[in-house]
């Protein structure tokens, strides 16, 4: 067997297998993520508002899925593996339902089921990664699976666009997505072992059963961290929902006073995507000597620098493109610094037998951040150019609060050792 390069992550085989499964699953998701709204408006004939409501309904069931997923992961009967298998089957059925949907009620029903499946998915897959990775390996394991997610999503978007251009058959995208979930099911079924280990060291409730949610919700360090973790996810939501519109409508390029063209915005975000893929593993390895709170403080500083650069993009008339690229560089590095260490910190806080519940709460931060972030950014842009520019500077100022909270978490974490 050839000797692996020194930079190659030394991770358990099951982590690589899980990453491959997540790549396949996210490739299928990429097939439908960008093209479902187009299909249901242009071909099914629903209004844009109805499609938005239908697709957004999955967020509601996703909250309940995350709660149930956390409890399932930490139960002796279900465990992490069975929860992930259940998620894959539910998501596959939801994709078949989307392929057959031809009106608003069927769209809502399919997305409610899909949201529930995705809600089950995240606590289960994150808990498996936490169990399989040990010590310094854990951050690299989280980084690898996030890299697989991002690569799969981008591959799916590209292949989905190619398939639509060639065939024009949108329904086939949902069928392919369903098949990708079934393949993911087969990968987990055949290659992933159960990692749940019951423990008697955690507080128990009536009848001697663990009350995992009560333990987690009484953990003050976790609750303090939830605040800053929600801030980070709100930041990520701004990149994906608010920033493209800001570049288009509020940046004055040269004498024309018009914003960036669609082509320019596409190139900028392709650059950002490339950075998140290329830098995920190197940054996880470079920062693993830091504690999770310290690594997240570095991420917070990078968010601040990125938001300042973005705000300046709309305040100047020359050098906008450079500032936009610089801002996206900082924001991309901040994102890949955040993702593995955020999950790693929650794993450090969690009793081993309650990782599912703790990581479910971590996943809920994403749901809250994406619930608050897009409306907040949209409201700021609706207030005009002055408010839009200063919105980014306000986000940069909020980074100071995030760092203070992380210092509190760092002190609390050290006191628990």
Secondary structure per residue as TSV (DSSP state, phi and psi in degrees):
chain	resnum	aa	ss	phi	psi
A	1	X	-	360.0	128.9
A	2	X	-	-64.7	147.5
A	3	X	-	-73.5	132.4
A	4	X	-	-77.4	148.4
A	5	X	-	-62.0	155.6
A	6	X	T	-64.5	-27.2
A	7	X	T	-81.5	-9.7
A	8	X	S	-72.1	129.0
A	9	X	-	-62.0	132.1
A	10	X	-	-93.2	89.6
A	11	X	-	-121.7	153.2
A	12	X	-	-58.0	147.1
A	13	X	H	-54.9	-34.7
A	14	X	H	-66.3	-28.3
A	15	X	H	-65.6	-43.1
A	16	X	H	-65.1	-40.3
A	17	X	H	-64.4	-43.8
A	18	X	H	-63.3	-40.4
A	19	X	H	-62.1	-40.8
A	20	X	H	-63.7	-40.9
A	21	X	H	-64.0	-41.3
A	22	X	H	-66.4	-35.0
A	23	X	H	-59.9	-46.7
A	24	X	H	-63.1	-44.4
A	25	X	H	-63.6	-45.0
A	26	X	H	-71.9	-26.6
A	27	X	H	-61.6	-43.2
A	28	X	H	-63.7	-39.6
A	29	X	H	-63.2	-39.7
A	30	X	H	-61.1	-29.3
A	31	X	H	-60.9	-34.7
A	32	X	H	-107.7	-20.7
A	33	X	H	-56.0	-48.8
A	34	X	T	-90.2	-18.3
A	35	X	T	-104.0	-14.5
A	36	X	H	-61.3	-46.7
A	37	X	H	-59.4	-41.4
A	38	X	H	-61.9	-44.5
A	39	X	H	-63.8	-48.5
A	40	X	H	-72.5	-22.5
A	41	X	H	-85.2	-51.4
A	42	X	H	-80.4	-30.6
A	43	X	T	-111.1	-38.3
A	44	X	S	-79.0	-31.6
A	45	X	-	95.0	15.6
A	46	X	-	-80.0	156.7
A	47	X	-	-74.3	158.7
A	48	X	H	-61.2	-37.5
A	49	X	H	-63.8	-44.9
A	50	X	H	-62.9	-40.8
A	51	X	H	-65.5	-41.8
A	52	X	H	-60.0	-44.0
A	53	X	H	-65.2	-41.0
A	54	X	H	-64.6	-46.6
A	55	X	H	-69.1	-34.7
A	56	X	H	-71.6	-19.5
A	57	X	H	-62.4	-24.6
A	58	X	H	-62.8	-26.2
A	59	X	H	-65.7	-33.4
A	60	X	H	-67.1	-51.6
A	61	X	H	-67.9	-25.5
A	62	X	H	-62.8	-35.7
A	63	X	H	-60.6	-48.0
A	64	X	H	-67.3	-36.0
A	65	X	H	-62.2	-40.1
A	66	X	H	-65.8	-41.0
A	67	X	H	-62.8	-49.2
A	68	X	H	-66.7	-38.7
A	69	X	H	-60.8	-41.0
A	70	X	H	-62.7	-42.0
A	71	X	H	-68.2	-41.6
A	72	X	H	-61.4	-43.1
A	73	X	H	-58.2	-34.4
A	74	X	T	-98.0	13.6
A	75	X	S	-100.1	147.1
A	76	X	T	-65.7	-36.2
A	77	X	T	-72.7	-50.8
A	78	X	T	-81.2	-59.5
A	79	X	H	70.0	-177.2
A	80	X	H	-71.6	-44.7
A	81	X	H	-65.2	-48.6
A	82	X	H	-65.3	-34.6
A	83	X	H	-64.0	-40.9
A	84	X	H	-68.0	-39.2
A	85	X	H	-63.1	-42.1
A	86	X	H	-62.3	-41.9
A	87	X	H	-59.9	-43.9
A	88	X	H	-64.3	-41.9
A	89	X	H	-66.3	-46.4
A	90	X	H	-60.7	-43.4
A	91	X	H	-65.2	-38.4
A	92	X	H	-63.6	-45.0
A	93	X	H	-60.4	-41.5
A	94	X	H	-61.9	-38.0
A	95	X	H	-65.6	-41.1
A	96	X	H	-62.7	-37.6
A	97	X	H	-65.5	-38.7
A	98	X	H	-64.0	-38.7
A	99	X	H	-63.0	-30.8
A	100	X	H	-93.6	-10.6
A	101	X	-	-64.9	134.2
A	102	X	-	-137.8	11.9
A	103	X	S	-155.5	176.0
A	104	X	H	-63.9	-46.8
A	105	X	H	-58.8	-40.9
A	106	X	H	-70.0	-32.5
A	107	X	H	-64.8	-44.8
A	108	X	H	-63.7	-45.5
A	109	X	H	-59.3	-43.7
A	110	X	H	-65.7	-40.2
A	111	X	H	-74.8	-30.9
A	112	X	H	-62.6	-42.1
A	113	X	H	-68.7	-41.0
A	114	X	H	-63.2	-44.4
A	115	X	H	-59.9	-39.8
A	116	X	H	-65.1	-42.5
A	117	X	H	-63.3	-42.6
A	118	X	H	-65.8	-37.2
A	119	X	H	-61.7	-40.2
A	120	X	H	-67.0	-33.7
A	121	X	H	-64.2	-48.4
A	122	X	H	-66.3	-47.4
A	123	X	H	-60.7	-37.6
A	124	X	H	-66.8	-48.6
A	125	X	H	-71.0	-37.9
A	126	X	H	-67.7	-36.3
A	127	X	H	-69.1	-38.7
A	128	X	H	-60.4	-44.7
A	129	X	H	-61.9	-42.2
A	130	X	H	-62.7	-39.7
A	131	X	H	-69.4	-38.0
A	132	X	H	-79.2	-29.2
A	133	X	-	-95.3	135.9
A	134	X	-	-121.8	141.6
A	135	X	T	58.3	-130.4
A	136	X	T	-66.7	-22.2
A	137	X	H	-65.5	-24.7
A	138	X	H	-62.6	-44.9
A	139	X	H	-62.3	-38.9
A	140	X	H	-67.9	-35.4
A	141	X	H	-64.7	-44.3
A	142	X	H	-63.7	-40.0
A	143	X	H	-64.6	-41.0
A	144	X	H	-63.6	-44.9
A	145	X	H	-69.3	-34.6
A	146	X	H	-66.0	-37.9
A	147	X	H	-62.3	-42.8
A	148	X	H	-61.8	-40.6
A	149	X	H	-59.3	-49.7
A	150	X	H	-65.7	-42.8
A	151	X	H	-63.6	-44.8
A	152	X	H	-61.1	-42.8
A	153	X	H	-62.0	-45.1
A	154	X	H	-67.0	-41.1
A	155	X	H	-62.1	-42.7
A	156	X	H	-62.6	-41.5
A	157	X	H	-63.3	-44.1
A	158	X	H	-65.9	-48.0
A	159	X	H	-67.3	-35.7
A	160	X	H	-62.5	-44.0
A	161	X	H	-62.5	-39.4
A	162	X	H	-65.2	-42.8
A	163	X	H	-64.6	-40.2
A	164	X	H	-65.1	-41.6
A	165	X	H	-62.9	-35.3
A	166	X	H	-83.2	-44.6
A	167	X	H	-108.3	-29.4
A	168	X	-	70.4	11.3
A	169	X	-	-96.5	97.2
A	170	X	S	-71.7	-35.7
A	171	X	H	-61.6	-30.1
A	172	X	H	-63.6	-27.8
A	173	X	H	-62.7	-42.3
A	174	X	H	-67.0	-36.5
A	175	X	H	-65.0	-41.9
A	176	X	H	-64.7	-39.6
A	177	X	H	-60.3	-43.7
A	178	X	H	-60.6	-43.3
A	179	X	H	-63.5	-37.8
A	180	X	H	-63.3	-36.3
A	181	X	H	-68.7	-36.2
A	182	X	H	-67.4	-38.0
A	183	X	H	-64.7	-41.8
A	184	X	H	-60.1	-42.0
A	185	X	H	-56.9	-46.0
A	186	X	H	-64.3	-38.9
A	187	X	H	-62.5	-47.9
A	188	X	H	-65.0	-43.6
A	189	X	H	-61.0	-42.6
A	190	X	H	-90.3	-21.5
A	191	X	H	-127.6	-9.9
A	192	X	-	-110.8	126.9
A	193	X	-	-93.6	156.5
A	194	X	-	-67.2	136.1
A	195	X	-	-115.0	-1.0
A	196	X	-	-66.2	133.1
A	197	X	-	-126.8	109.5
A	198	X	-	-63.9	150.4
A	199	X	-	-138.7	148.3
A	200	X	S	-104.9	9.3
A	201	X	S	-88.6	-4.4
A	202	X	S	-95.8	149.5
A	203	X	-	-54.4	141.6
A	204	X	B	-117.9	156.6
A	205	X	-	-103.9	-149.3
A	206	X	G	-63.5	148.0
A	207	X	G	61.9	17.6
A	208	X	G	75.9	5.9
A	209	X	-	-85.7	143.9
A	210	X	B	-67.5	133.7
A	211	X	-	-105.3	80.5
A	212	X	H	-59.4	-40.6
A	213	X	H	-67.2	-36.3
A	214	X	H	-67.1	-39.0
A	215	X	H	-62.5	-47.5
A	216	X	H	-65.7	-44.7
A	217	X	H	-74.8	-10.2
A	218	X	T	-99.3	2.1
A	219	X	-	-84.6	101.7
A	220	X	H	-64.6	-34.6
A	221	X	H	-63.4	-42.3
A	222	X	H	-62.8	-43.7
A	223	X	H	-65.9	-36.5
A	224	X	H	-64.1	-42.7
A	225	X	H	-65.9	-33.1
A	226	X	H	-55.8	-36.1
A	227	X	H	-62.3	-50.9
A	228	X	H	-72.6	-32.2
A	229	X	H	-66.1	-38.0
A	230	X	H	-65.6	-36.2
A	231	X	H	-61.2	-44.1
A	232	X	H	-61.8	-43.9
A	233	X	H	-67.9	-32.6
A	234	X	H	-63.0	-39.0
A	235	X	H	-60.9	-45.5
A	236	X	H	-62.4	-38.6
A	237	X	H	-60.8	-34.3
A	238	X	I	-65.0	-37.5
A	239	X	I	-62.0	-42.5
A	240	X	I	-83.8	-26.5
A	241	X	I	-114.6	-40.0
A	242	X	I	-92.8	-39.1
A	243	X	H	-61.9	-43.9
A	244	X	H	-58.1	-41.2
A	245	X	H	-68.4	-36.6
A	246	X	H	-62.9	-46.3
A	247	X	H	-61.0	-35.3
A	248	X	H	-77.2	-38.8
A	249	X	H	-109.5	-15.9
A	250	X	S	-124.9	3.0
A	251	X	-	-101.8	127.4
A	252	X	-	-99.0	110.8
A	253	X	B	-98.7	111.9
A	254	X	G	61.2	-151.8
A	255	X	G	-73.6	-22.7
A	256	X	G	-67.5	-29.0
A	257	X	T	74.1	1.3
A	258	X	B	-85.3	158.9
A	259	X	-	-78.7	-175.5
A	260	X	-	-62.8	146.1
A	261	X	-	-72.6	163.8
A	262	X	H	-58.9	-39.8
A	263	X	H	-63.3	-41.9
A	264	X	H	-65.0	-43.0
A	265	X	H	-62.9	-39.7
A	266	X	H	-62.5	-42.5
A	267	X	H	-64.9	-41.4
A	268	X	H	-61.0	-44.1
A	269	X	H	-77.0	-26.2
A	270	X	H	-66.1	-39.1
A	271	X	H	-61.2	-43.7
A	272	X	H	-63.4	-43.5
A	273	X	H	-62.2	-42.8
A	274	X	H	-59.0	-42.6
A	275	X	H	-64.0	-43.1
A	276	X	H	-64.5	-33.5
A	277	X	H	-76.0	-45.6
A	278	X	H	-72.2	-31.2
A	279	X	H	-100.0	-7.3
A	280	X	H	-56.7	-54.4
A	281	X	H	-71.5	-45.6
A	282	X	H	-59.0	-39.3
A	283	X	H	-71.3	-40.1
A	284	X	H	-58.7	-40.8
A	285	X	H	-71.4	-41.2
A	286	X	H	-65.1	-32.4
A	287	X	T	-99.3	2.3
A	288	X	T	-68.5	-15.9
A	289	X	T	-75.5	-12.9
A	290	X	S	-90.6	153.1
A	291	X	-	-67.6	159.7
A	292	X	H	-58.4	-45.6
A	293	X	H	-60.2	-38.7
A	294	X	H	-66.4	-41.9
A	295	X	H	-62.4	-37.8
A	296	X	H	-70.7	-28.7
A	297	X	H	-65.3	-38.9
A	298	X	H	-62.6	-42.7
A	299	X	H	-59.2	-42.8
A	300	X	H	-61.3	-42.0
A	301	X	H	-61.6	-39.9
A	302	X	H	-66.2	-39.3
A	303	X	H	-58.0	-44.5
A	304	X	H	-60.9	-45.9
A	305	X	H	-63.1	-39.4
A	306	X	H	-64.6	-45.0
A	307	X	H	-66.6	-35.9
A	308	X	H	-62.7	-44.8
A	309	X	H	-62.6	-39.9
A	310	X	H	-66.5	-42.9
A	311	X	H	-60.6	-40.4
A	312	X	H	-67.8	-26.6
A	313	X	H	-56.6	-37.6
A	314	X	T	-87.8	-7.4
A	315	X	T	-97.4	-15.5
A	316	X	-	-112.4	164.9
A	317	X	S	-109.7	-12.1
A	318	X	S	-128.3	151.5
A	319	X	S	76.3	14.5
A	320	X	H	-60.6	-43.2
A	321	X	H	-63.9	-40.2
A	322	X	H	-63.1	-45.5
A	323	X	H	-64.8	-38.4
A	324	X	H	-64.0	-44.4
A	325	X	H	-65.4	-40.1
A	326	X	H	-63.7	-43.7
A	327	X	H	-61.6	-44.2
A	328	X	H	-67.4	-31.4
A	329	X	H	-60.9	-51.6
A	330	X	H	-61.6	-42.7
A	331	X	H	-68.0	-35.7
A	332	X	H	-67.7	-44.4
A	333	X	H	-65.4	-38.1
A	334	X	H	-61.0	-40.3
A	335	X	H	-65.2	-47.3
A	336	X	H	-72.8	-20.1
A	337	X	H	-75.8	-36.2
A	338	X	H	-70.0	-49.3
A	339	X	H	-60.2	-49.6
A	340	X	H	-71.9	-34.7
A	341	X	H	-79.5	-24.9
A	342	X	H	-64.8	-48.7
A	343	X	H	-66.1	-39.7
A	344	X	H	-61.0	-37.4
A	345	X	H	-65.8	-41.9
A	346	X	H	-63.3	-38.2
A	347	X	H	-64.0	-38.0
A	348	X	H	-63.8	-35.2
A	349	X	H	-75.1	-28.3
A	350	X	S	-84.5	137.8
A	351	X	-	-60.2	144.8
A	352	X	G	-56.0	-36.8
A	353	X	G	-80.4	-5.2
A	354	X	G	-120.1	22.8
A	355	X	H	-61.9	-34.8
A	356	X	H	-61.2	-46.6
A	357	X	H	-65.9	-45.0
A	358	X	H	-62.9	-43.2
A	359	X	H	-73.7	-22.1
A	360	X	H	-66.0	-42.3
A	361	X	H	-64.2	-39.5
A	362	X	H	-59.6	-41.8
A	363	X	H	-67.4	-33.4
A	364	X	H	-63.4	-28.2
A	365	X	H	-60.4	-36.7
A	366	X	H	-65.4	-42.3
A	367	X	H	-61.8	-42.5
A	368	X	H	-68.9	-43.2
A	369	X	H	-60.1	-39.8
A	370	X	H	-80.0	-16.6
A	371	X	H	-77.6	-39.2
A	372	X	H	-87.1	-41.2
A	373	X	H	-58.4	-56.5
A	374	X	H	-60.2	-45.2
A	375	X	H	-63.1	-37.4
A	376	X	H	-63.5	-46.8
A	377	X	H	-64.8	-41.4
A	378	X	H	-62.1	-41.0
A	379	X	H	-61.7	-43.3
A	380	X	H	-62.2	-41.9
A	381	X	H	-67.6	-31.7
A	382	X	H	-68.8	-15.8
A	383	X	T	-84.3	-4.4
A	384	X	-	108.1	177.5
A	385	X	H	-64.1	-43.0
A	386	X	H	-60.4	-47.5
A	387	X	H	-66.8	-38.2
A	388	X	H	-63.3	-44.3
A	389	X	H	-64.7	-44.8
A	390	X	H	-76.9	-15.4
A	391	X	H	-58.5	-43.5
A	392	X	H	-68.7	-35.7
A	393	X	H	-68.9	-33.1
A	394	X	H	-65.2	-40.2
A	395	X	H	-62.7	-39.7
A	396	X	H	-61.9	-40.4
A	397	X	H	-65.4	-34.1
A	398	X	H	-66.4	-18.2
A	399	X	H	-60.7	-32.3
A	400	X	H	-60.2	-40.5
A	401	X	H	-64.3	-41.9
A	402	X	H	-60.3	-42.5
A	403	X	H	-65.7	-41.5
A	404	X	H	-60.6	-42.7
A	405	X	H	-64.8	-41.3
A	406	X	H	-64.8	-32.9
A	407	X	H	-64.8	-38.0
A	408	X	H	-64.5	-44.7
A	409	X	H	-61.5	-41.4
A	410	X	H	-61.2	-44.9
A	411	X	H	-64.5	-42.9
A	412	X	H	-65.1	-39.0
A	413	X	H	-66.2	-40.6
A	414	X	H	-66.2	-34.5
A	415	X	H	-70.5	-18.0
A	416	X	H	-86.9	-13.7
A	417	X	-	-75.8	360.0
